[in-house]
Structure formats: structure tokens, C-alpha cells
Amino acid sequence: MGRTGKRSESDMELMKMLDHYQSGGVDIFFQDHLSTPLEVVTMMTMHEDEVFMPDYVMDKQDKLIQIRFDQVF
């Protein structure tokens, strides 16, 4: 988020995608904490010098059940 308080287009796209998954029952985690799409985008913006990679967790029937954003070192 820039100084004007507006989110970038890529931030908005990520939030929209995560909203879609969350509304479909997928849990979203950021650094091991259950999070909302807004929290994920806000934290990634606050830590823009760090790299976070999504890990898509599937159940035994190959259904997506979690998206986990963890810092890559």
C-alpha cells in the first residue's frame, strides 16, 4: 500500500483471489496464523522486502483445503 493509502492492482488481484478461495472453505494462513485475505495482503505489503511463498495444501481427495504463506529465506 502506498503513501496515499491505495492498494496496488496486484494487491487487489491477490485479495480477490484469496477471497474466492476463502469463500469456498479454504483456510488461509500467514506465518502459521489463520488469516483473512486483507491480513495477508497487509502483512505482505508491510514486509515488502521479504519473500513469501504460498503452499497449497490438499486433502486425500486432492481438494484444496489450505493456502499457507511462509517466508522464504
C-alpha positions in Angstrom: 0.0 0.0 0.0 1.5 3.3 -1.0 1.5 6.6 0.9 -1.9 7.5 -0.5 -3.4 4.5 1.2 -4.4 2.9 -2.0 -3.6 -0.7 -2.8 -1.8 -1.7 -5.9 -3.6 -3.6 -8.7 -1.6 -6.7 -7.9 -2.6 -6.4 -4.2 -6.2 -6.2 -5.2 -5.9 -9.2 -7.5 -4.4 -11.3 -4.7 -7.0 -10.2 -2.3 -9.8 -11.1 -4.8 -8.2 -14.5 -5.4 -7.9 -15.2 -1.7 -11.4 -14.0 -1.0 -12.6 -16.5 -3.7 -10.8 -19.4 -2.1 -11.8 -18.4 1.5 -15.5 -18.2 0.5 -15.1 -21.7 -0.9 -14.0 -23.0 2.5 -10.2 -22.8 2.1 -8.3 -21.7 5.2 -5.6 -19.1 4.6 -2.6 -18.9 6.9 0.2 -16.3 7.0 3.2 -17.4 9.0 1.2 -20.1 10.8 -1.6 -17.8 11.8 -5.1 -18.2 10.4 -5.7 -15.0 8.4 -8.1 -13.1 6.3 -7.2 -12.1 2.7 -6.9 -8.5 3.9 -4.5 -9.5 6.7 -2.3 -11.5 4.2 -2.1 -8.6 1.7 -1.5 -6.1 4.5 1.3 -8.2 6.0 2.9 -8.8 2.6 2.8 -5.1 2.0 4.4 -4.3 5.4 7.1 -6.8 4.7 7.7 -6.0 1.0 11.4 -6.6 1.3 10.8 -10.2 2.3 9.6 -13.1 0.1 6.6 -15.2 1.0 5.6 -18.2 -1.0 2.2 -19.8 -1.0 2.0 -23.5 -0.3 -1.3 -25.1 -1.5 -2.3 -27.9 0.9 -4.6 -30.7 -0.4 -6.6 -33.4 1.4 -6.5 -37.1 0.5 -9.1 -36.5 -2.3 -6.9 -33.7 -3.8 -9.3 -31.0 -2.7 -7.6 -27.7 -1.7 -8.0 -27.1 2.0 -5.4 -24.5 2.9 -3.1 -21.9 1.4 -0.2 -21.2 3.7 2.1 -18.2 3.1 5.5 -18.7 4.7 8.7 -16.6 4.5 11.3 -17.9 2.1 14.9 -17.4 3.4 
